[in-house]
Amino acid sequence: MLRPQDTATRERKPLTGLWRFRLDRAGEGRSAEWFKGPLANAQEMAVPASFNDLAADPAVRDHVGDVWYQTTVWVPRGWDGQRVVLHFESATHQATAWVGETEVVSHEGGYTPFEAEVTEHVQAAAEARITVVVNNTLSWQSIPPGVVEDTPDGKRQRYFHDFFNYAGIHRPVWLYATGRAHLTDVTVVTGLDGANGTIEYRTEASSEGGAEVRVVLRDAGGVEVASGTGASGTLTVENVHKWAPGDGYLYDLEAQLVDDTGELLDSYHQSVGVRTVAVDGIRFLINGEPFYFTGFGKHEDLTVIGKGHNDAFMAHDFELLKWIGANSFRTSHYPYAEAVLDYADRQGIVVIDETAAVGMNMGLGGGIFGRQGYTTFSPETINDHTRDVHAQAIRELVARDKNHPSVVLWSIANEPESDTESAERYFKPLFDLTRQLDPTRPVGFVNEVLASYGKCRVSQFGDVLMLNRYYGWYLHTGDLEAAELAWEQELKGWASEGKPIIITEYGADTYPGLHALIAQPWSEEYQVELLDMNHRVFDRIDAVAGEHVWAFADFATASGIVRVGGNKKGVFTRDRQPKSAAHALRRRWRGDDTAQ
Ligand code: GCB
């Protein structure tokens, strides 16, 4: 699937703004066919945004089930005879869409795009009605999983991950047009050969024969540097300007579909960063050079709009990454908006790209210990069907993000149960699948402490070890000396495996403005001291190839007695103001003792 764009042959119309919106409290909309006419008793709802926090109403915030969205759009008059497509960048977690009275598409999975050709259901220069029902229910067969429990007070959604289950239409929706003959996919894989770069490209097209593919590669200044013909091939760029961390240099590959008279049928632009990624022993290499990750696990999480994408906040977050000296982040715990990955490509920020497989561990609840009363892997809970859904989530992630130079590593799950035979059986085929889909990038999963060194049965499948550890917080709370000893001991064990280790989470909840002369948990001083303790340990162990603090910013969670207005492990507050730890990290990562 190609992302909508405007080119010489393509045109798109954003369907963002205010849509009609209605909660389906009784779950009656589908049988009552609410798509058949204007949505009755509707309020207005912003798209993109999570619906939860927009209304000042707990019934909206905590709604479980269907919600309905509807808009109308004038199909541009120039689109007569064109192929018209309705494209959603995401809908969380499940959606079905109608154009007029015709169902055109259904999709499962809250963080990847889907689309439908709607040529037959719309007319140029006429209005079309688009209705979407979005369902936010999590089950044992969804990624992430959850369960709806019957309580004396009605049904309650439970889930096992530590962020609020925001839902709705979180990313832009587009109506776009192409010619009947059009490109359907472009894949690029880059390599380096001395001073030269290579770009293997592969295109797919839907056309009635006779059409040929031509590709033109231009540098960032628009100068043509290579070209080729054929649906696939390899281009060479002499004296290539590499894409590298901190240097987001991009070429533009234009793929053209041309008929036998030379007429341009389709044109699509794919940005290309020429770089290589490899694992060599305990080193993680980008362009053959050891790369040390500094940065964060993040969230798509904002006040009012929840997980709605917002360009201003995105740009600001990247400014903060630069300010603090971070070179990377992980898309914890789901694929982020495509605009974020495009931005990372341009900014030279490195990304660990994660699926939405989080909360698959009944020994934990949102990263916190305590059994959840279920068995993780069983025919009634996470089972073969779940694994099929998980596999599909991996397919959709790789298909969407395969061309981003910023993406250097796939994370196929966060903190699943991984110390049991069932876990080993569940995960082995998913690692195989990911490697088959993308042989060019390392693959891993994020391990948690219940499967500490010596116990984990899944890390054997990873090219890198990604560890989330809360020594000094959930373990040895308030005792950083004991934490340091225990952490170093465990880490030395992992180091003996001979793979690069990325510490994908470490941190402490910190209430901004709370100070303690003798550092105590929740104070700004304690967060600084806990990070310092971690850094001493990392600096003593060669195999540590990166440090991602949890978390970039404070974020919303389900209510709980260890959460004060959400998860407060942010180095920035939810409104992006620095805690003391931000200044300390800046000094470490920028190597600048004078950084304030
Ligand atoms: C974890 C999870 C993350 C939580 C974090 C915490 O291990 O991966 O989602 O938010 O711990 O703060 O407990």
Boltz pocket constraint, residues with backbone or C-beta under 6 A from the ligand:
constraints:
  - pocket:
      binder: B
      contacts: [[A, 161], [A, 162], [A, 163], [A, 333], [A, 366], [A, 367], [A, 368], [A, 414], [A, 415], [A, 448], [A, 468], [A, 505], [A, 550], [A, 567], [A, 569]]
      max_distance: 6.0
